Amino acid sequence: MKIAAIKVFQVDLPLVEGRYSWSEGKYVEVFDSTVVELITDDGLSGYGEVCPLGPFYLPAFGAGARAGIAELSTTIIGEDPTAIGPINLLMDQALLGHPYVKTAIDMACWDLLGKVTGKSVCALMGGKHGDSVALYRAISQRPADEMAANVAGHRADGYTKFQLKVGGDPQDDIDRIHAAADVLSDGEVLVADANTGWRVDDAARVVNAVRDRDVYIEQPCKSYEHCLTIRRRTSLPFILDENITGVDALLKGHADGAMDAINLKISKVGGLTKARLIRDLCVSLNIPMTIEDSWGGDIITAAIAHLAHSTPESLRFSATDFNSYVTVQNATGAPQRVNGHMLASDEAGLGITPNWDALGKAVAEYSNRR
C-alpha cells in the first residue's frame, strides 16, 4: 500500500457561544480547520485534522498548516502510510520543527492503519480503559459573575470539571476564581488556566489570594522558568501546558518537580504518534494528563477520544469534546457528549466519515501524477 494522492480541505468552524476569549485579550470567533485525506493506490482513504487556536496562541496558524502539508507532499507520496514510524521520521527529516503541520498527516495514517487491520485507533493504542472518558468544559473569559453562571450552566450538561480562562488583570482573575469556586459542588474540579498570560508578580498575587480555594493553577506564565518560580511559591496543585512541547520538556519538568499534571495537546507535539509516546511516558512517571488539542471539529474530537480512552483512568485527568463547541459538523461517527462523557468508537480507524457538504471542494491536491 502506498500513498497515491493527498487532498486538503479548509473548513471554518464558528463557535456555538459566538466568541472564545482567553488571556491578554485574545479571542477567536471562527476557527480555521484543515482536513487532510490520504488516498492510497488501492483506493482506501484516511483522514486527519489540525486546527490551531488562532495565529497567536502557539507557533501555528491555519494557512501555515496547509503550506506545510504542500511542502511535505512530495516526501510522503509513494510511501506506505501504515509504516507510521518511518513516515514520521521522513516528515521530521524533510521539515524541521512545525509539529502542527505533521499532525493531520500522522492522524490520517493512524486512520488508515486501523482500516487495514480492522481495528480502532483506540485498540491499536492499547485498548479501552473504563466505559467512557470524563470531559472538562472551558469557561471563556468574561466578568466573574458570568463565568460563575457558566459553570453552573454547563453542570446541567454533565460536566464536573471546569477550566476558567484567566490570565487577565490579576484582581479580575482573583474575583473570577473566587466566584467560580463559590458555585462548585462536592466532587467538582476547578482549574484556573492563565494560558501564559500573567507576569511573575501578577501570578504571585493571584496564587496568594486564592491559596485557600480548591483550585488547580495552569500555565501561569510564558516561560518555563517563570512558571517554575510560581510553582515553588504555592501549595496549590499545578499544571503545565504550553511548555510541554515534547519528551525533553516533560522529563525536565518531572525532574524539577515543576508540575502535578500536564495538558497533552496532539498538534502541539506533532500528532498521535508522538502524543502516544508522551502519554506512555506519563503513565510510567505517574503524571496525570488532560488529553486534548488546540482546537478542532469532529475528526480531532475522535482522535482525542481514542488517545484518551486508551489511557489508564487513574492518569486521565480529563479530555475535551471540541465538536460540542462549534456549529459545523465536519464528519459523522465522532464521539458525542453524553452527560459530560464521551467514548471512543469501536469502528476501524478513527471511526469517522467526512461530511462532504461541510468540507466542500479541496483547496489543494497532490499526487504522483504531477
C-alpha positions in Angstrom: 0.0 0.0 0.0 1.3 3.4 -1.0 0.1 7.0 -0.7 -1.1 7.9 -4.2 -2.7 11.3 -3.6 -3.4 13.9 -0.9 -6.4 16.2 -0.7 -6.5 19.2 1.6 -9.7 20.9 2.7 -10.3 24.1 4.7 -13.3 24.3 7.0 -14.5 27.3 9.0 -15.7 26.3 12.5 -17.9 29.0 14.1 -18.4 28.9 17.8 -21.7 28.0 19.5 -21.1 30.8 22.1 -20.0 33.3 19.4 -16.6 34.0 20.9 -13.9 32.2 22.8 -11.8 34.5 24.9 -8.7 33.8 26.9 -5.6 35.6 28.3 -4.2 39.0 27.2 -7.5 39.9 25.4 -7.1 37.2 22.8 -10.2 35.7 21.2 -11.5 33.7 18.2 -14.9 33.6 16.8 -14.4 31.2 13.8 -11.7 28.6 13.8 -9.7 27.8 10.7 -9.5 24.0 10.4 -7.6 21.9 7.9 -8.7 18.4 7.0 -6.4 16.0 5.1 -7.4 13.0 3.0 -4.6 10.5 2.3 -5.7 8.3 -0.7 -3.8 5.0 -1.3 -3.1 3.2 -4.5 -5.7 0.5 -3.6 -8.5 3.0 -3.0 -8.6 3.4 0.8 -8.7 6.9 2.3 -7.6 8.1 5.8 -8.5 11.4 7.4 -6.8 13.8 9.8 -7.4 17.3 11.0 -5.4 20.2 12.5 -7.0 23.4 13.9 -4.7 26.0 15.6 -6.3 28.2 18.2 -5.8 31.3 16.0 -2.4 32.5 14.9 -1.4 34.0 18.3 -1.6 31.1 20.8 1.1 28.6 19.8 3.5 29.0 16.8 0.8 27.7 14.4 -1.8 29.0 12.1 -4.3 27.6 9.6 -2.7 28.8 6.4 0.7 27.6 7.7 -0.7 24.1 8.2 -1.8 24.0 4.5 1.5 25.4 3.3 3.5 22.9 5.3 1.4 20.0 4.0 2.2 21.1 0.5 5.9 21.1 1.5 5.6 17.5 2.8 3.5 16.1 0.0 6.5 15.1 -2.2 8.1 13.4 0.7 5.2 11.2 1.7 3.6 10.4 -1.7 4.7 6.9 -2.7 5.3 5.8 1.0 3.4 3.2 3.0 1.0 5.2 5.3 0.7 2.2 7.7 4.5 2.4 8.4 3.9 5.1 10.9 7.4 5.2 12.4 9.1 5.7 9.0 6.5 8.2 7.9 7.2 10.3 11.0 10.9 10.1 10.5 10.6 11.2 6.9 8.4 14.2 7.9 10.9 15.2 10.6 13.8 15.0 8.2 12.0 16.9 5.4 10.7 19.7 7.6 12.4 20.8 10.8 10.0 21.8 13.6 6.4 22.8 12.7 4.9 19.9 14.6 1.3 21.0 14.0 1.9 20.7 10.2 2.6 17.0 10.6 -0.4 16.3 12.8 -3.2 15.8 10.3 -1.0 13.6 8.1 0.0 11.4 11.1 -3.6 11.2 12.2 -4.7 10.1 8.7 -2.0 7.4 8.8 -3.5 6.0 12.0 -6.9 6.1 10.5 -5.6 4.0 7.5 -3.7 1.6 9.8 -7.0 0.9 11.6 -8.9 0.4 8.4 -6.2 -2.0 7.1 -6.1 -4.1 10.3 -9.8 -3.8 11.1 -9.1 -2.3 14.5 -10.0 1.0 16.1 -7.2 3.5 16.8 -8.0 3.0 20.5 -7.4 -0.7 20.2 -4.1 -0.1 18.3 -3.0 2.2 21.1 -3.6 -0.4 23.8 -7.3 -0.8 24.2 -10.0 0.9 26.3 -9.7 1.7 29.9 -13.1 2.2 31.5 -16.5 2.7 30.0 -16.1 6.3 29.0 -13.9 9.4 29.2 -14.8 12.3 31.6 -14.7 15.7 29.9 -13.9 19.2 31.1 -15.6 22.4 30.0 -13.6 25.5 29.2 -15.2 28.7 30.5 -14.4 31.6 28.2 -13.0 34.7 29.9 -15.8 37.1 30.9 -16.8 39.0 34.1 -16.7 37.0 37.3 -20.4 36.6 37.7 -20.9 35.5 34.1 -18.2 32.8 34.4 -19.6 31.5 37.6 -23.0 31.3 35.9 -21.5 29.4 33.0 -20.0 26.9 35.4 -23.5 26.3 36.8 -25.0 26.1 33.3 -22.5 23.6 32.0 -23.1 21.4 35.1 -26.5 20.7 33.6 -24.7 19.0 30.6 -23.0 16.6 33.0 -19.6 18.3 33.3 -17.9 18.1 36.7 -14.5 19.7 35.6 -14.3 23.3 34.7 -11.3 25.2 33.2 -11.6 29.0 33.8 -9.8 31.2 31.3 -7.9 33.7 33.3 -4.6 35.5 32.6 -6.0 39.0 32.5 -6.0 41.7 35.2 -4.9 40.0 38.4 -7.7 41.4 40.6 -10.3 40.5 38.0 -8.8 36.9 37.9 -8.9 36.7 41.6 -12.6 37.6 41.5 -13.2 35.1 38.8 -11.6 32.2 40.7 -13.5 33.1 43.9 -16.8 33.4 42.1 -16.5 30.1 40.4 -15.2 28.3 43.5 -18.3 29.6 45.4 -20.6 27.7 43.0 -18.7 24.4 42.9 -20.5 21.3 44.1 -18.8 18.5 46.0 -16.5 16.4 43.8 -16.2 19.0 41.1 -12.8 20.2 39.8 -11.8 23.8 39.1 -8.8 24.8 37.0 -7.6 28.4 36.6 -5.8 28.5 33.3 -3.8 31.6 32.6 -2.6 30.4 29.2 0.8 32.1 29.8 -0.9 35.5 30.4 0.5 36.6 33.8 3.8 38.2 34.7 5.5 36.6 37.7 4.4 39.3 40.1 0.8 39.1 38.9 0.8 35.3 39.2 2.2 35.6 42.7 -0.6 37.9 43.7 -3.2 35.6 42.3 -2.0 32.3 43.8 -1.6 34.0 47.2 -5.1 35.5 47.1 -6.7 32.1 46.2 -4.4 29.9 48.3 -7.4 28.7 50.4 -9.5 27.7 47.5 -9.6 24.2 45.9 -8.3 25.1 42.5 -5.5 24.0 40.1 -3.2 26.6 38.7 -2.4 26.1 35.0 0.4 27.6 33.0 0.5 31.0 34.7 3.5 32.5 32.8 5.0 32.2 29.4 8.4 30.8 30.2 9.1 27.5 31.9 11.4 29.3 34.4 8.8 31.8 35.4 6.2 29.0 35.8 8.7 27.1 38.0 9.1 30.2 40.2 5.4 30.3 40.8 5.2 26.6 41.3 7.7 27.0 44.2 5.7 29.8 45.7 2.3 28.0 46.0 1.0 24.8 47.6 -1.9 24.7 45.0 -1.8 21.8 42.5 0.0 22.9 39.3 -0.5 22.1 35.6 1.9 22.8 32.7 0.5 23.1 29.2 2.2 25.3 26.6 5.7 24.5 27.9 5.2 20.7 27.4 6.3 20.6 23.8 7.8 17.1 23.7 9.6 14.3 25.7 12.6 16.5 26.7 10.3 19.2 28.2 8.3 16.6 30.0 11.4 14.9 31.5 12.8 18.3 32.6 9.5 19.3 34.2 9.4 16.0 36.0 13.0 16.2 37.2 12.4 19.8 38.5 9.1 18.9 40.2 7.5 21.6 38.0 4.0 20.2 37.8 1.5 17.8 39.2 -0.2 17.2 35.8 0.1 18.2 32.2 -2.1 19.2 29.2 -1.2 16.9 26.3 -2.2 18.6 23.0 -1.9 16.4 20.0 -0.9 19.0 17.4 1.5 20.8 19.8 3.7 17.7 19.9 3.3 16.6 16.2 0.4 14.1 16.0 -0.9 10.9 17.6 2.4 9.0 17.3 4.3 11.5 19.5 1.4 12.1 21.8 1.1 8.4 22.5 4.9 8.3 23.3 4.4 11.2 25.8 1.2 9.6 27.2 3.0 6.3 27.8 5.9 8.1 29.5 3.4 10.0 31.7 1.9 6.6 32.7 5.4 5.3 33.6 6.1 8.5 35.6 2.6 8.6 37.2 1.7 12.0 35.8 -2.0 12.7 35.2 -2.9 14.2 31.8 -5.7 16.2 30.2 -5.7 14.8 26.7 -6.9 17.3 24.0 -5.7 19.6 21.2 -5.5 23.3 20.4 -9.0 23.1 18.9 -10.9 21.3 16.1 -14.0 19.6 15.0 -15.3 16.0 14.8 -12.1 14.4 13.4 -9.9 15.9 16.1 -12.5 15.0 18.7 -12.4 11.4 17.5 -8.6 11.3 17.7 -8.7 12.8 21.3 -11.2 10.1 22.3 -9.1 7.3 21.0 -5.9 8.5 22.8 -7.8 9.3 26.0 -9.9 6.1 26.1 -6.7 4.1 25.8 -5.1 5.9 28.8 -5.5 4.4 32.3 -8.3 6.1 34.1 -6.2 6.9 37.2 -4.0 9.1 35.0 -6.7 10.6 32.8 -7.3 14.0 34.4 -9.8 14.9 31.7 -10.3 15.4 27.9 -12.1 17.7 25.5 -15.1 17.3 23.2 -14.3 20.2 20.8 -17.2 19.2 18.4 -19.7 20.4 21.1 -18.2 23.9 21.0 -18.7 24.5 17.2 -21.6 24.8 14.9 -20.3 22.9 11.9 -20.0 19.1 11.7 -17.0 18.1 9.5 -17.6 14.4 10.0 -20.1 11.8 11.2 -19.3 9.0 13.6 -17.3 11.1 16.0 -18.0 10.9 19.8 -20.9 12.9 21.1 -21.1 14.2 24.7 -23.4 12.2 26.9 -23.7 13.5 30.5 -20.2 15.1 30.5 -18.6 12.0 29.0 -17.6 10.6 25.6 -16.3 7.3 24.4 -14.1 6.2 21.5 -15.6 4.4 18.6 -15.1 0.6 18.1 -15.2 1.1 14.3 -12.0 0.6 12.3 -9.6 3.5 12.3 -10.9 6.8 13.8 -14.5 5.6 13.1 -15.5 8.8 11.2 -16.9 9.6 7.8 -16.3 13.0 6.4 -19.2 15.4 5.9 -18.5 16.4 2.3 -21.1 19.1 2.4 -19.1 20.8 5.1 -15.7 20.1 3.6 -16.6 21.3 0.1 -14.1 21.2 -2.7 -10.4 20.5 -1.9 -8.3 23.6 -1.7 -5.3 21.7 -2.8 -4.5 18.3 -4.3 -1.2 16.5 -4.7 -0.4 13.2 -6.4 2.5 11.3 -8.0 1.0 12.1 -11.4 2.1 15.8 -11.3 
